[in-house]
Amino acid sequence: MVKEITSTLYQRSRTFLYSSLFVLLLLLLCRIFFHIYYHNSFTHISYKDLFRIYTAGIYFDLSALAVQNALFILWMCLPVNEGFRKIHTRVAIFLFIGFNALGVALNIFDIAFFDFAHKRITFEMFNFGGSQDNFMGLIPSFLRNYWYLIVVFIIMFLIIRNFSKKFIVSNTSAPQQSKSGWVVGSILTLIIWMGLMLLNFRGWLAYIPIDVNDAGKFASAQNVPLVLNSSFTLAKSVGHEEITTYHFYSPEESDKIYSPVQQPVSTQKQFTHPNIVVIALESFSKEFTAAANKGISFTPFLDSLEKESLYFSNAWSNGKHSVQGIPAILASVPSIMDGAFTQSGYASNMYKGLAGVLNDEHYYTAFFHGANNGSFNLDAFASQSGYQNYFGRNEYNNETNYDGNWGIWDEYFLQYAADKMNTFQQPFHTAIFTLSSHQPFSLPGKYQSLFKGDDNPLSRCVQYTDYSLRLFFERAKKESWYNNTIFVLAADHTGMSSNHFFDNLAGQYQIPVILFDPSQHIIPKGINNSTLSQADIMPTLLHLTGYNKPFFAYGNDVYQHPSFAVYYTNGSYNMVQDKYLYSFNGNMGVSLYNYQADSLLQHNILKQPEDTVSTGMEKTLKAYLQSYTDGVKNNKMSVHMR
């Protein structure tokens, strides 16, 4: 019996190993063909980077391998009698050829679609022509224009067919001696190989399953499509919430109302090249500051810094989660959709964040977040949006200051960031994302009795992070780079609240945003009452520092354009402008509130006599949604793609 078990395990495992290596080879050939076809799109890649790209590609190919071969492995491990061997073998061949030929077809034919979409295929691209019928209508022209891809596919299909007949037919068998041993061996093989396939699909032992935007860890935004494969991106996009493309106006009319291409006030103005440090504060609701809490404050240091800064008194987040707030702040890419842009099927779109823009100005750029590397996929986002280096818990490399849950306590990680910045060549841009003001609301032991907070358990953690900020600035002001640095402080999103205003549709998006210039030469202190969203931070900052080239942003420079904030929740697009909050369901207006006079949002004034703004707000919102959804779905998120 033992001999039969080991024999079955060996025979099946050999079949699966050979077939897996064969499929990986096919996916590699598809990647090479894709690379050759689009060699002009992937230029200036060093041999080192090319090796990294192709090696990383295996990581994503393994996930595709699991999707394509799970049913084949499951079927092959079914213990069937000799009488069913023929049909069992035929089904096994069908499953192997069918799914792997489909995987090859996706990768080969995606070469054609890449011409139009500039990204690997995702599920929403089956509506590329606007509807299923339009998509089907594209097939004849595809056959005419890309006949040679069909030839390549036929050749690879024949290779798959010949391989399956040679290796699968010769490795399917019924029990030779001990039927029970053969059954046990089949079950053991199934457990082992399905476990391996599950690990392959997840990306092995990563904190969260591998996703499309993880490719940004291994390549620049331009080269991300070379890391990915089409089977993987399609599989990952299934289940991702799609966004509806809106066509309210002609493209020309829409751009007149709102355009994401930001033009400088004057190309003659000189960019001052200051160091730029952006600190994103975890869950720092405006509610915790003195300005919004009737003088009661859990952020005494931030309040003191506000008096010496340019303070935006009417600032809003574009989402309710870190994965939505960080890209909005650092790349002016809000998530006006269910879920987050960086975790959607569009995460591999090509765009330049603040780091990418500053890289072109010869900045050194780095992203700091003390959490476990891979948390929120921020390391992938950092690379995708242009940051040259990422510093997380792994790089900190001192578990003494680990909080036991998320990562390194803010007090210590902010000091680490200051240490690192002392080694950076100027000008530099760093993004620092704090983490201690988060569930489970724990503090270092020595501060348990120092920070009391209130009934909201988050408040004492906010006090601790505020204290950590004080220590960071005390340290930074001693350094030579301090007076030539612009500091931006903004919350990634709001936290939990029991306050009726800060827990409603308006208040739960209000955040503190300040721009602090120690020298006061570039950005003098003061108060700006314009509506400002997280997506407006990047264009406003670049304007104030004298940046004089066009760039792409889904926000506004509040000094040049009428400003507004947009966020999406529960199927509603919400727009804040001045003192009004307008909600739109994609077809019609739903509500309009004067949230300053009606803080609890009890009086819907839409279409009432006092409604003098909804028509204009809807016009702007429609143009914004049209621009946003078109850019995201069609990968037109850069100046040259508009």
C-alpha positions in Angstrom: 0.0 0.0 0.0 2.8 2.4 0.9 4.5 1.7 -2.4 1.3 2.4 -4.3 0.8 5.7 -2.4 4.3 6.9 -3.1 4.1 5.7 -6.7 0.8 7.6 -7.3 2.1 10.7 -5.5 5.3 10.6 -7.6 3.5 10.0 -10.9 0.9 12.7 -10.4 3.4 15.3 -9.0 5.8 14.7 -12.0 2.9 15.4 -14.4 1.9 18.5 -12.6 5.5 19.8 -12.3 6.2 19.3 -16.0 2.9 20.8 -17.0 3.4 23.8 -14.7 6.9 24.4 -16.1 5.4 24.1 -19.6 2.7 26.7 -18.9 5.2 29.1 -17.3 7.3 28.7 -20.4 4.3 29.6 -22.6 3.6 32.7 -20.5 7.3 33.7 -20.7 7.1 33.4 -24.5 4.0 35.6 -24.5 5.8 38.2 -22.5 8.8 38.1 -24.8 6.5 38.5 -27.9 4.7 41.3 -26.2 8.0 43.0 -25.4 9.3 42.7 -28.9 6.0 43.9 -30.4 6.1 47.0 -28.2 9.8 47.5 -27.9 9.4 51.2 -28.6 7.2 51.6 -25.6 9.7 50.0 -23.2 12.9 51.9 -23.9 15.8 52.8 -21.7 15.6 49.7 -19.6 18.9 48.6 -18.2 19.9 45.0 -18.2 19.5 45.0 -14.4 16.0 46.4 -14.6 15.1 44.0 -17.5 16.2 41.1 -15.4 14.1 42.4 -12.5 11.1 42.8 -14.7 11.2 39.3 -16.1 11.9 37.7 -12.8 9.0 39.6 -11.2 6.9 38.5 -14.1 7.2 34.9 -12.8 5.5 36.0 -9.6 2.4 37.0 -11.6 2.7 34.1 -14.0 2.4 31.7 -11.0 -0.9 33.3 -10.1 -2.1 32.9 -13.6 -0.9 29.4 -13.6 -3.1 28.6 -10.6 -6.2 30.1 -12.3 -5.6 28.2 -15.5 -4.8 24.8 -14.0 -6.8 24.4 -10.8 -9.6 22.4 -12.4 -7.2 20.3 -14.4 -5.3 19.3 -11.2 -8.5 18.7 -9.3 -9.8 16.4 -12.1 -6.5 14.5 -12.5 -6.5 13.7 -8.8 -10.0 12.1 -8.9 -9.6 8.3 -8.2 -11.5 6.6 -11.1 -11.8 3.0 -12.1 -10.1 1.5 -15.1 -13.4 1.5 -17.0 -13.6 5.3 -16.8 -9.9 5.9 -17.7 -10.5 6.9 -21.3 -13.2 9.5 -20.5 -11.1 10.7 -17.5 -8.1 11.2 -19.8 -10.1 13.0 -22.5 -11.6 15.4 -19.9 -8.2 16.1 -18.4 -6.8 16.9 -21.9 -9.8 19.1 -22.6 -9.3 21.0 -19.3 -5.6 21.4 -19.8 -5.8 22.5 -23.4 -8.9 24.7 -22.9 -7.9 26.8 -20.0 -4.2 27.2 -21.0 -5.1 27.9 -24.6 -7.5 30.6 -23.3 -4.7 32.0 -21.2 -2.4 32.1 -24.2 -5.1 33.7 -26.3 -5.7 36.5 -23.8 -2.0 37.3 -23.8 -1.6 37.1 -27.5 -4.7 39.0 -28.5 -4.1 41.5 -25.7 -1.2 42.7 -27.8 -3.8 44.2 -30.1 -5.9 45.8 -27.4 -2.9 47.3 -25.7 -2.6 49.6 -28.7 -5.9 51.3 -27.6 -5.9 50.9 -23.8 -2.2 51.1 -23.0 -2.7 48.6 -20.2 -3.2 44.9 -19.9 -6.7 43.6 -20.4 -9.2 43.7 -17.5 -12.8 42.6 -17.3 -14.2 46.0 -18.0 -12.4 46.1 -21.4 -14.9 43.6 -22.8 -17.0 46.7 -22.9 -14.2 48.5 -24.8 -16.5 49.6 -27.5 -19.2 50.8 -25.1 -21.4 47.6 -25.0 -21.2 43.9 -25.5 -22.6 44.3 -29.0 -20.0 46.9 -29.9 -17.3 44.7 -28.5 -18.4 41.8 -30.7 -18.5 44.2 -33.6 -14.8 44.9 -33.2 -13.9 41.2 -33.9 -14.1 41.4 -37.8 -11.7 44.4 -37.9 -9.5 42.7 -35.4 -9.3 39.6 -37.5 -8.3 41.7 -40.5 -5.8 43.9 -38.8 -4.1 41.4 -36.6 -4.2 38.2 -38.6 -0.7 37.4 -37.6 -1.6 37.2 -34.0 -4.1 34.4 -34.9 -1.2 32.6 -36.7 0.9 32.9 -33.5 -2.0 31.6 -31.4 -2.6 28.6 -33.7 1.1 27.6 -33.5 1.0 27.9 -29.7 -2.3 26.0 -29.5 -0.8 23.1 -31.5 2.2 23.1 -29.1 -0.2 22.9 -26.1 -2.1 20.1 -27.8 0.9 18.0 -28.6 2.3 18.5 -25.1 -0.9 17.4 -23.5 -1.2 14.2 -25.6 2.4 13.3 -24.8 2.5 13.9 -21.1 -1.1 13.7 -19.8 -2.1 10.5 -21.7 1.0 8.7 -20.6 0.5 9.7 -16.9 -3.1 8.8 -16.2 -3.5 5.4 -14.8 -5.8 3.2 -12.8 -4.5 1.3 -9.7 -2.0 -1.4 -10.3 -2.2 -3.4 -7.1 -3.6 -1.7 -4.0 -6.7 0.3 -4.9 -6.8 1.9 -1.4 -3.2 3.0 -1.7 -3.9 4.5 -5.1 -6.9 6.4 -3.6 -4.9 7.7 -0.7 -2.0 8.7 -3.0 -4.5 10.6 -5.2 -6.0 12.4 -2.2 -2.5 13.4 -0.9 -1.5 14.7 -4.3 -4.7 16.7 -4.5 -4.1 18.3 -1.0 -0.5 19.1 -1.8 -1.0 20.6 -5.3 -4.2 22.4 -4.6 -2.4 24.0 -1.6 0.5 25.0 -3.9 -2.0 26.5 -6.4 -3.7 28.5 -3.7 -0.3 29.9 -2.6 0.5 30.7 -6.2 -2.8 32.5 -6.7 -2.3 34.5 -3.5 1.3 35.4 -4.3 2.6 33.0 -1.7 3.0 34.3 1.9 2.3 38.0 1.3 0.2 39.8 3.8 -2.6 40.2 1.3 -3.2 38.5 -2.0 -1.1 39.7 -4.9 -2.9 42.4 -7.0 -2.4 44.3 -10.2 -0.7 47.3 -8.5 1.9 45.1 -6.9 3.6 45.2 -10.3 4.6 48.8 -9.4 7.1 47.4 -6.9 9.2 46.0 -9.7 9.0 48.5 -12.5 8.3 52.1 -13.3 4.8 53.0 -14.3 5.8 52.9 -18.0 7.1 49.4 -17.7 4.4 47.8 -15.5 2.6 46.2 -18.4 5.7 44.2 -19.1 5.6 42.7 -15.6 2.0 41.7 -15.8 0.3 39.1 -17.9 -3.2 39.3 -19.3 -4.6 36.2 -17.6 -3.7 37.6 -14.2 -5.1 41.1 -14.8 -8.3 39.8 -16.2 -8.8 37.3 -13.3 -8.0 40.0 -10.8 -10.4 42.5 -12.3 -13.4 40.1 -12.0 -15.3 41.2 -8.9 -13.6 44.6 -8.9 -16.3 47.3 -9.0 -16.4 49.0 -12.4 -17.0 52.7 -12.8 -19.6 54.0 -15.2 -18.4 56.1 -18.0 -20.4 59.3 -18.3 -20.9 61.3 -21.5 -22.8 64.4 -20.5 -21.0 66.7 -22.9 -18.8 66.6 -26.0 -15.1 66.2 -25.0 -14.4 69.8 -26.0 -17.3 71.2 -24.0 -16.4 69.0 -21.0 -12.8 70.3 -21.0 -14.0 73.9 -21.1 -15.9 73.2 -17.8 -13.3 71.1 -16.2 -9.9 69.8 -17.4 -7.5 67.7 -15.5 -4.6 69.1 -17.5 -3.2 71.8 -15.2 -1.6 74.8 -16.9 0.9 77.1 -15.1 0.0 80.7 -14.5 3.2 81.7 -16.3 5.9 79.7 -17.9 8.3 82.6 -17.0 7.9 82.0 -13.3 10.8 80.2 -11.7 10.3 76.9 -9.8 12.0 77.5 -6.4 12.9 73.8 -5.9 12.3 73.7 -2.1 12.4 70.4 -0.3 8.9 69.1 0.1 7.8 66.9 3.0 4.2 65.7 3.0 3.0 64.1 6.2 -0.3 62.2 5.9 -1.9 61.8 9.3 -3.8 58.6 10.0 -7.5 59.3 10.9 -6.8 62.9 11.9 -10.4 64.3 11.7 -10.8 68.0 11.9 -13.0 67.2 14.9 -9.9 66.7 17.0 -8.5 70.2 16.4 -9.2 73.3 18.5 -10.6 75.1 15.4 -13.4 72.7 15.1 -14.0 71.6 18.7 -14.8 74.9 20.5 -11.3 75.3 21.7 -11.0 71.7 23.1 -8.0 70.2 21.3 -6.3 66.8 21.1 -3.7 68.2 18.7 -2.0 71.1 20.6 1.1 70.9 18.4 -0.8 70.9 15.2 -2.8 73.8 16.4 0.3 75.8 17.2 1.8 74.9 13.8 -1.4 76.0 12.1 -0.9 79.6 13.4 2.5 79.7 11.6 1.2 78.1 8.4 -1.1 78.6 5.5 -4.2 76.9 7.0 -7.1 75.7 4.8 -10.1 76.1 6.9 -12.5 74.3 4.5 -10.6 71.1 3.6 -12.1 67.8 2.7 -11.0 64.2 2.2 -11.9 62.4 -1.1 -12.6 59.1 0.7 -13.0 57.2 3.9 -10.0 54.9 3.7 -6.3 55.2 3.7 -6.0 53.5 0.3 -8.3 56.3 -1.1 -6.7 59.2 0.8 -3.0 58.6 0.1 -3.3 58.6 -3.7 -5.5 61.7 -3.6 -3.0 63.6 -1.5 0.2 62.4 -3.2 -1.0 61.9 -6.8 -4.2 63.9 -7.1 -6.0 60.7 -8.0 -9.1 60.3 -5.8 -11.2 57.2 -5.8 -14.6 58.3 -7.1 -15.8 54.8 -7.2 -16.7 51.9 -4.9 -13.4 50.7 -3.3 -10.0 52.3 -4.1 -8.4 53.3 -7.4 -5.2 51.5 -6.3 -7.0 48.3 -5.6 -9.1 48.3 -8.8 -8.5 46.9 -12.2 -7.2 50.4 -13.2 -4.3 50.4 -10.7 -1.7 49.8 -13.4 -2.8 52.9 -15.4 0.1 55.3 -16.2 0.1 58.5 -14.2 2.6 60.8 -12.5 2.1 61.7 -8.9 3.9 64.5 -7.0 7.0 62.3 -6.8 6.9 61.7 -10.6 6.6 65.4 -11.3 9.5 66.2 -8.9 11.7 63.4 -10.3 11.7 65.3 -13.6 13.0 68.3 -11.6 15.9 66.2 -10.3 14.5 65.6 -6.8 15.3 62.6 -4.7 12.0 61.1 -3.6 11.1 58.6 -0.9 8.0 57.2 0.8 7.9 56.4 4.6 5.3 54.2 6.3 6.1 52.2 9.4 3.7 49.4 8.8 4.4 45.9 7.6 5.7 46.2 4.0 2.9 45.5 1.7 0.3 47.1 4.0 -2.4 48.8 1.9 -0.2 48.0 -1.1 1.4 51.4 -0.4 4.8 50.2 -1.4 3.4 49.3 -4.8 1.6 52.6 -5.1 4.7 54.5 -4.1 6.7 52.9 -6.9 3.9 53.3 -9.4 3.5 57.0 -8.7 7.2 57.8 -8.9 8.9 57.4 -5.5 12.4 56.2 -5.9 12.6 54.4 -2.5 10.3 53.0 0.1 11.0 52.8 3.8 8.8 50.5 5.9 8.9 48.3 8.9 11.4 46.0 7.1 13.8 48.9 6.5 13.4 50.2 10.0 14.7 46.8 11.2 14.2 47.3 14.9 11.4 45.2 16.4 11.9 46.9 19.8 9.6 49.7 18.7 7.0 47.4 17.0 3.5 48.1 18.3 2.4 44.4 18.0 -0.3 45.2 15.4 0.4 47.6 12.6 4.0 48.6 12.6 6.5 51.0 14.3 5.2 53.5 16.8 5.0 57.0 15.3 7.4 58.6 17.8 10.2 56.3 16.7 9.4 56.1 13.0 9.2 59.9 12.6 12.7 60.2 14.1 13.9 57.5 11.8 12.5 59.5 8.8 14.3 62.6 10.1 17.6 60.6 10.3 17.1 59.4 6.8 16.4 62.8 5.4 19.7 64.0 6.8 21.4 61.7 4.3 19.3 62.8 1.3 20.7 65.0 -1.4 18.7 68.2 -1.8 16.2 69.0 -3.2 14.2 66.0 -1.9 10.6 65.1 -1.5 9.5 62.7 1.1 6.0 61.4 2.0 5.5 60.2 5.5 2.3 58.3 6.5 1.8 57.9 10.2 0.0 54.8 11.7 -0.5 54.9 15.5 -3.8 56.7 15.5 -5.6 53.6 14.4 -7.4 50.6 15.8 -6.8 48.8 18.2 -6.0 52.3 19.8 -3.0 51.2 21.7 -0.1 53.3 23.0 3.5 52.7 24.2 3.4 51.7 27.8 5.1 54.9 29.1 2.3 57.0 27.6 -0.7 55.1 29.0 -1.3 57.6 31.8 -0.1 60.7 29.9 -2.7 60.8 27.1 -6.2 60.5 28.4 -8.3 61.4 25.4 -12.1 61.4 25.8 -14.9 58.9 25.2 -13.6 58.4 21.7 -10.8 55.8 22.0 -9.1 57.3 18.9 -8.6 60.7 20.6 -5.7 59.5 22.9 -3.9 58.0 19.9 -4.3 61.3 18.1 -2.7 63.0 21.1 0.2 60.6 20.9 0.8 61.1 17.2 0.5 64.9 17.7 3.2 64.6 20.4 5.3 62.5 18.0 5.0 65.3 15.4 6.2 67.8 18.0 9.3 65.7 18.6 9.9 65.3 14.8 9.7 69.1 14.2 12.0 69.8 17.2 14.5 67.5 15.6 14.0 68.8 12.0 14.4 72.5 12.9 18.0 71.7 14.0 18.9 70.5 10.5 20.4 72.6 7.7 17.6 71.6 5.2 14.8 72.7 7.5 14.4 76.4 6.4 14.4 75.3 2.7 11.6 72.9 3.2 7.8 73.1 2.7 5.9 70.9 5.1 2.4 69.7 4.1 0.3 68.1 6.8 -3.1 66.5 5.9 -5.3 63.7 7.2 -5.7 60.6 5.1 -9.3 60.4 6.1 -11.4 61.0 9.2 -11.8 58.7 12.1 -14.7 57.4 14.1 -16.9 60.0 15.7 -20.0 60.2 17.9 -20.5 63.9 17.1 -23.7 64.3 15.0 -22.0 66.7 12.5 -18.7 64.9 12.2 -20.5 61.6 11.7 -22.8 62.8 8.9 -22.3 63.1 5.1 -20.6 66.4 5.4 -18.6 66.3 8.7 -17.2 62.8 8.2 -15.1 64.2 5.3 -13.7 67.3 7.0 -10.0 67.2 7.7 -7.1 69.6 8.7 -4.7 70.7 5.9 -1.8 73.1 6.5 1.2 74.2 4.4 4.1 75.3 6.6 7.1 77.2 5.3 9.5 77.9 8.1 11.2 80.7 6.1 7.8 82.3 5.2 9.4 83.3 1.9 7.6 80.9 -0.4 4.3 80.3 1.4 3.5 83.0 4.0 1.2 82.1 6.9 -2.5 82.9 6.7 -5.9 81.4 6.3 -7.5 80.3 3.0 -11.2 79.7 3.2 -11.5 78.1 -0.3 -13.0 74.6 -0.5 -10.0 72.3 -0.8 -10.0 68.5 -1.3 -7.1 66.2 -0.9 -6.8 66.0 -4.7 -6.2 69.8 -4.7 -3.2 69.6 -2.5 -0.7 68.7 -5.3 -1.8 71.3 -7.9 -2.0 74.0 -5.2 1.4 73.2 -3.8 3.0 73.1 -7.2 1.5 76.5 -8.0 2.7 78.1 -4.7 6.2 76.8 -5.3 6.4 78.2 -8.8 6.2 75.0 -10.9 5.8 76.2 -14.5 5.0 73.2 -16.6 1.7 71.5 -17.5 0.8 68.4 -15.4 -2.1 66.1 -14.8 -4.3 66.1 -11.7 -7.9 65.4 -10.8 -7.9 68.4 -8.5 -7.6 72.1 -8.8 -5.1 74.8 -7.9 -7.5 76.7 -5.6 -5.7 80.0 -6.4 -6.5 79.6 -10.2 -9.9 77.9 -10.4 -13.2 77.8 -8.6 -12.5 75.0 -6.0 -14.7 72.1 -5.0 -14.4 68.7 -3.4 -15.9 65.4 -4.7 -16.3 62.1 -2.9 -18.3 59.0 -3.7 -20.2 57.0 -1.2 -23.2 54.5 -1.3 -23.8 55.1 -5.0 -23.8 58.9 -4.6 -21.4 61.5 -6.0 -21.1 64.3 -3.5 -19.8 67.7 -4.3 -18.9 70.4 -1.8 -18.5 74.0 -2.9 -18.4 76.9 -0.6 -21.2 76.3 2.0 -23.2 73.8 -0.1 -23.2 70.0 -0.3 -24.8 68.6 -3.4 -25.5 64.9 -4.1 -26.0 63.4 -7.5 -26.8 59.7 -8.3 -25.4 59.7 -11.9 -28.7 60.7 -13.4 -30.2 63.4 -11.3 -29.6 65.5 -8.3 -30.7 63.9 -5.0 -30.1 66.6 -2.4 -28.6 70.0 -1.7 -27.7 71.2 1.8 -26.3 74.4 3.2 -24.2 72.5 5.6 -22.9 75.6 7.4 -26.4 76.8 8.3 -27.8 73.3 8.5 -25.0 71.3 10.1 -27.1 68.2 10.7 -28.3 68.2 7.1 -32.0 68.2 8.0 -33.3 70.6 5.3 -32.9 69.5 1.7 -33.2 72.7 -0.3 -32.8 71.2 -3.8 -35.2 72.9 -6.2 -36.5 75.1 -3.3 -36.6 78.9 -3.6 -33.3 79.2 -1.8 -31.6 76.9 -4.3 -29.5 79.2 -6.4 -26.5 76.9 -6.9 -27.5 73.3 -7.8 -27.6 73.9 -11.6 -24.1 75.2 -11.7 -22.8 72.6 -9.3 -24.3 69.8 -11.3 -22.8 71.2 -14.5 -19.3 71.2 -13.0 -19.8 67.8 -11.3 -20.9 66.2 -14.6 -17.9 67.5 -16.4 -15.6 66.3 -13.6 -17.2 62.8 -13.6 -17.0 62.6 -17.4 -13.3 63.5 -17.3 -12.5 61.2 -14.4 -14.3 58.1 -15.6 -13.0 58.5 -19.1 -9.4 59.0 -18.0 -9.5 56.1 -15.5 -11.3 53.6 -17.7 -9.3 54.4 -20.9 -5.9 55.0 -19.2 -5.7 58.7 -20.2 -4.2 60.0 -17.0 -1.3 62.0 -18.3 -0.9 65.3 -20.2 0.1 63.6 -23.5 -2.8 61.2 -23.4 -5.5 63.9 -23.4 
